[in-house]
Amino acid sequence: MRLRPGDSLRCSNAKCRLQVIVTDIGSHEEGNSLLRCSCGFPMKKAYVKPSASRLHLKSEAAKTGTPGTTQQ
């Protein structure tokens, strides 16, 4: 599991549901190791709804239809 600061992890135990925010990844290496809650159940990343971003073109490129190029 790839972790980054700011990621939210939640306990998979329905009775516990402890949630933590990652502040520092420290020496945790990617691999097969599961992060576990204090109750013993594995921690999983909380679902984050994906969001779309808009592509902003330069004004000259928008007029010519070619992104990122300028005319001389």
Phi and psi in radians as a Rosetta constraint file:
Dihedral C 1 N 2 CA 2 C 2 CIRCULARHARMONIC -1.528 0.35
Dihedral N 2 CA 2 C 2 N 3 CIRCULARHARMONIC 2.116 0.35
Dihedral C 2 N 3 CA 3 C 3 CIRCULARHARMONIC -1.917 0.35
Dihedral N 3 CA 3 C 3 N 4 CIRCULARHARMONIC 2.522 0.35
Dihedral C 3 N 4 CA 4 C 4 CIRCULARHARMONIC -2.327 0.35
Dihedral N 4 CA 4 C 4 N 5 CIRCULARHARMONIC 2.629 0.35
Dihedral C 4 N 5 CA 5 C 5 CIRCULARHARMONIC -0.986 0.35
Dihedral N 5 CA 5 C 5 N 6 CIRCULARHARMONIC 2.346 0.35
Dihedral C 5 N 6 CA 6 C 6 CIRCULARHARMONIC 1.766 0.35
Dihedral N 6 CA 6 C 6 N 7 CIRCULARHARMONIC -0.255 0.35
Dihedral C 6 N 7 CA 7 C 7 CIRCULARHARMONIC -1.161 0.35
Dihedral N 7 CA 7 C 7 N 8 CIRCULARHARMONIC 2.582 0.35
Dihedral C 7 N 8 CA 8 C 8 CIRCULARHARMONIC -1.899 0.35
Dihedral N 8 CA 8 C 8 N 9 CIRCULARHARMONIC 2.279 0.35
Dihedral C 8 N 9 CA 9 C 9 CIRCULARHARMONIC -2.040 0.35
Dihedral N 9 CA 9 C 9 N 10 CIRCULARHARMONIC 2.488 0.35
Dihedral C 9 N 10 CA 10 C 10 CIRCULARHARMONIC -2.282 0.35
Dihedral N 10 CA 10 C 10 N 11 CIRCULARHARMONIC 2.469 0.35
Dihedral C 10 N 11 CA 11 C 11 CIRCULARHARMONIC -1.184 0.35
Dihedral N 11 CA 11 C 11 N 12 CIRCULARHARMONIC 2.402 0.35
Dihedral C 11 N 12 CA 12 C 12 CIRCULARHARMONIC -1.438 0.35
Dihedral N 12 CA 12 C 12 N 13 CIRCULARHARMONIC -0.072 0.35
Dihedral C 12 N 13 CA 13 C 13 CIRCULARHARMONIC -1.363 0.35
Dihedral N 13 CA 13 C 13 N 14 CIRCULARHARMONIC 2.096 0.35
Dihedral C 13 N 14 CA 14 C 14 CIRCULARHARMONIC -1.082 0.35
Dihedral N 14 CA 14 C 14 N 15 CIRCULARHARMONIC -0.462 0.35
Dihedral C 14 N 15 CA 15 C 15 CIRCULARHARMONIC -1.456 0.35
Dihedral N 15 CA 15 C 15 N 16 CIRCULARHARMONIC -0.442 0.35
Dihedral C 15 N 16 CA 16 C 16 CIRCULARHARMONIC -1.618 0.35
Dihedral N 16 CA 16 C 16 N 17 CIRCULARHARMONIC -1.112 0.35
Dihedral C 16 N 17 CA 17 C 17 CIRCULARHARMONIC 0.925 0.35
Dihedral N 17 CA 17 C 17 N 18 CIRCULARHARMONIC 0.550 0.35
Dihedral C 17 N 18 CA 18 C 18 CIRCULARHARMONIC -1.034 0.35
Dihedral N 18 CA 18 C 18 N 19 CIRCULARHARMONIC 2.393 0.35
Dihedral C 18 N 19 CA 19 C 19 CIRCULARHARMONIC -2.166 0.35
Dihedral N 19 CA 19 C 19 N 20 CIRCULARHARMONIC 2.335 0.35
Dihedral C 19 N 20 CA 20 C 20 CIRCULARHARMONIC -2.243 0.35
Dihedral N 20 CA 20 C 20 N 21 CIRCULARHARMONIC 2.687 0.35
Dihedral C 20 N 21 CA 21 C 21 CIRCULARHARMONIC -1.918 0.35
Dihedral N 21 CA 21 C 21 N 22 CIRCULARHARMONIC 2.277 0.35
Dihedral C 21 N 22 CA 22 C 22 CIRCULARHARMONIC -1.309 0.35
Dihedral N 22 CA 22 C 22 N 23 CIRCULARHARMONIC 2.206 0.35
Dihedral C 22 N 23 CA 23 C 23 CIRCULARHARMONIC -1.899 0.35
Dihedral N 23 CA 23 C 23 N 24 CIRCULARHARMONIC -0.549 0.35
Dihedral C 23 N 24 CA 24 C 24 CIRCULARHARMONIC -2.612 0.35
Dihedral N 24 CA 24 C 24 N 25 CIRCULARHARMONIC 2.310 0.35
Dihedral C 24 N 25 CA 25 C 25 CIRCULARHARMONIC -1.438 0.35
Dihedral N 25 CA 25 C 25 N 26 CIRCULARHARMONIC -0.303 0.35
Dihedral C 25 N 26 CA 26 C 26 CIRCULARHARMONIC 0.942 0.35
Dihedral N 26 CA 26 C 26 N 27 CIRCULARHARMONIC -2.287 0.35
Dihedral C 26 N 27 CA 27 C 27 CIRCULARHARMONIC -1.727 0.35
Dihedral N 27 CA 27 C 27 N 28 CIRCULARHARMONIC 0.201 0.35
Dihedral C 27 N 28 CA 28 C 28 CIRCULARHARMONIC -1.167 0.35
Dihedral N 28 CA 28 C 28 N 29 CIRCULARHARMONIC 2.118 0.35
Dihedral C 28 N 29 CA 29 C 29 CIRCULARHARMONIC -1.772 0.35
Dihedral N 29 CA 29 C 29 N 30 CIRCULARHARMONIC 2.598 0.35
Dihedral C 29 N 30 CA 30 C 30 CIRCULARHARMONIC -1.117 0.35
Dihedral N 30 CA 30 C 30 N 31 CIRCULARHARMONIC 2.511 0.35
Dihedral C 30 N 31 CA 31 C 31 CIRCULARHARMONIC 2.938 0.35
Dihedral N 31 CA 31 C 31 N 32 CIRCULARHARMONIC -2.740 0.35
Dihedral C 31 N 32 CA 32 C 32 CIRCULARHARMONIC -1.573 0.35
Dihedral N 32 CA 32 C 32 N 33 CIRCULARHARMONIC 0.026 0.35
Dihedral C 32 N 33 CA 33 C 33 CIRCULARHARMONIC -1.340 0.35
Dihedral N 33 CA 33 C 33 N 34 CIRCULARHARMONIC 2.303 0.35
Dihedral C 33 N 34 CA 34 C 34 CIRCULARHARMONIC -1.630 0.35
Dihedral N 34 CA 34 C 34 N 35 CIRCULARHARMONIC 2.400 0.35
Dihedral C 34 N 35 CA 35 C 35 CIRCULARHARMONIC -1.384 0.35
Dihedral N 35 CA 35 C 35 N 36 CIRCULARHARMONIC 2.356 0.35
Dihedral C 35 N 36 CA 36 C 36 CIRCULARHARMONIC -2.081 0.35
Dihedral N 36 CA 36 C 36 N 37 CIRCULARHARMONIC 2.578 0.35
Dihedral C 36 N 37 CA 37 C 37 CIRCULARHARMONIC -1.328 0.35
Dihedral N 37 CA 37 C 37 N 38 CIRCULARHARMONIC 2.949 0.35
Dihedral C 37 N 38 CA 38 C 38 CIRCULARHARMONIC -1.175 0.35
Dihedral N 38 CA 38 C 38 N 39 CIRCULARHARMONIC -0.345 0.35
Dihedral C 38 N 39 CA 39 C 39 CIRCULARHARMONIC -1.455 0.35
Dihedral N 39 CA 39 C 39 N 40 CIRCULARHARMONIC -0.150 0.35
Dihedral C 39 N 40 CA 40 C 40 CIRCULARHARMONIC 1.823 0.35
Dihedral N 40 CA 40 C 40 N 41 CIRCULARHARMONIC -0.236 0.35
Dihedral C 40 N 41 CA 41 C 41 CIRCULARHARMONIC -1.424 0.35
Dihedral N 41 CA 41 C 41 N 42 CIRCULARHARMONIC 2.688 0.35
Dihedral C 41 N 42 CA 42 C 42 CIRCULARHARMONIC -1.218 0.35
Dihedral N 42 CA 42 C 42 N 43 CIRCULARHARMONIC 2.584 0.35
Dihedral C 42 N 43 CA 43 C 43 CIRCULARHARMONIC -1.609 0.35
Dihedral N 43 CA 43 C 43 N 44 CIRCULARHARMONIC 2.444 0.35
Dihedral C 43 N 44 CA 44 C 44 CIRCULARHARMONIC -2.246 0.35
Dihedral N 44 CA 44 C 44 N 45 CIRCULARHARMONIC 2.677 0.35
Dihedral C 44 N 45 CA 45 C 45 CIRCULARHARMONIC -1.149 0.35
Dihedral N 45 CA 45 C 45 N 46 CIRCULARHARMONIC 2.396 0.35
Dihedral C 45 N 46 CA 46 C 46 CIRCULARHARMONIC -1.263 0.35
Dihedral N 46 CA 46 C 46 N 47 CIRCULARHARMONIC 2.591 0.35
Dihedral C 46 N 47 CA 47 C 47 CIRCULARHARMONIC -1.212 0.35
Dihedral N 47 CA 47 C 47 N 48 CIRCULARHARMONIC 2.322 0.35
Dihedral C 47 N 48 CA 48 C 48 CIRCULARHARMONIC -2.144 0.35
Dihedral N 48 CA 48 C 48 N 49 CIRCULARHARMONIC 2.135 0.35
Dihedral C 48 N 49 CA 49 C 49 CIRCULARHARMONIC -1.127 0.35
Dihedral N 49 CA 49 C 49 N 50 CIRCULARHARMONIC 2.243 0.35
Dihedral C 49 N 50 CA 50 C 50 CIRCULARHARMONIC -1.184 0.35
Dihedral N 50 CA 50 C 50 N 51 CIRCULARHARMONIC 2.599 0.35
Dihedral C 50 N 51 CA 51 C 51 CIRCULARHARMONIC -2.226 0.35
Dihedral N 51 CA 51 C 51 N 52 CIRCULARHARMONIC 2.543 0.35
Dihedral C 51 N 52 CA 52 C 52 CIRCULARHARMONIC -1.600 0.35
Dihedral N 52 CA 52 C 52 N 53 CIRCULARHARMONIC 2.595 0.35
Dihedral C 52 N 53 CA 53 C 53 CIRCULARHARMONIC -2.046 0.35
Dihedral N 53 CA 53 C 53 N 54 CIRCULARHARMONIC 2.726 0.35
Dihedral C 53 N 54 CA 54 C 54 CIRCULARHARMONIC -1.655 0.35
Dihedral N 54 CA 54 C 54 N 55 CIRCULARHARMONIC 2.555 0.35
Dihedral C 54 N 55 CA 55 C 55 CIRCULARHARMONIC -1.641 0.35
Dihedral N 55 CA 55 C 55 N 56 CIRCULARHARMONIC 2.137 0.35
Dihedral C 55 N 56 CA 56 C 56 CIRCULARHARMONIC -1.829 0.35
Dihedral N 56 CA 56 C 56 N 57 CIRCULARHARMONIC 2.121 0.35
Dihedral C 56 N 57 CA 57 C 57 CIRCULARHARMONIC -1.736 0.35
Dihedral N 57 CA 57 C 57 N 58 CIRCULARHARMONIC 2.683 0.35
Dihedral C 57 N 58 CA 58 C 58 CIRCULARHARMONIC -1.152 0.35
Dihedral N 58 CA 58 C 58 N 59 CIRCULARHARMONIC 2.625 0.35
Dihedral C 58 N 59 CA 59 C 59 CIRCULARHARMONIC -1.059 0.35
Dihedral N 59 CA 59 C 59 N 60 CIRCULARHARMONIC -0.702 0.35
Dihedral C 59 N 60 CA 60 C 60 CIRCULARHARMONIC -1.168 0.35
Dihedral N 60 CA 60 C 60 N 61 CIRCULARHARMONIC -0.717 0.35
Dihedral C 60 N 61 CA 61 C 61 CIRCULARHARMONIC -1.159 0.35
Dihedral N 61 CA 61 C 61 N 62 CIRCULARHARMONIC -0.599 0.35
Dihedral C 61 N 62 CA 62 C 62 CIRCULARHARMONIC -1.161 0.35
Dihedral N 62 CA 62 C 62 N 63 CIRCULARHARMONIC -0.600 0.35
Dihedral C 62 N 63 CA 63 C 63 CIRCULARHARMONIC -1.237 0.35
Dihedral N 63 CA 63 C 63 N 64 CIRCULARHARMONIC -0.693 0.35
Dihedral C 63 N 64 CA 64 C 64 CIRCULARHARMONIC -1.528 0.35
Dihedral N 64 CA 64 C 64 N 65 CIRCULARHARMONIC -0.316 0.35
Dihedral C 64 N 65 CA 65 C 65 CIRCULARHARMONIC 1.514 0.35
Dihedral N 65 CA 65 C 65 N 66 CIRCULARHARMONIC 0.075 0.35
Dihedral C 65 N 66 CA 66 C 66 CIRCULARHARMONIC -1.968 0.35
Dihedral N 66 CA 66 C 66 N 67 CIRCULARHARMONIC 2.052 0.35
Dihedral C 66 N 67 CA 67 C 67 CIRCULARHARMONIC -1.186 0.35
Dihedral N 67 CA 67 C 67 N 68 CIRCULARHARMONIC 2.320 0.35
Dihedral C 67 N 68 CA 68 C 68 CIRCULARHARMONIC 1.315 0.35
Dihedral N 68 CA 68 C 68 N 69 CIRCULARHARMONIC 0.190 0.35
Dihedral C 68 N 69 CA 69 C 69 CIRCULARHARMONIC -1.966 0.35
Dihedral N 69 CA 69 C 69 N 70 CIRCULARHARMONIC 2.677 0.35
Dihedral C 69 N 70 CA 70 C 70 CIRCULARHARMONIC -2.174 0.35
Dihedral N 70 CA 70 C 70 N 71 CIRCULARHARMONIC 2.608 0.35
Dihedral C 70 N 71 CA 71 C 71 CIRCULARHARMONIC -1.686 0.35
Dihedral N 71 CA 71 C 71 N 72 CIRCULARHARMONIC 2.535 0.35
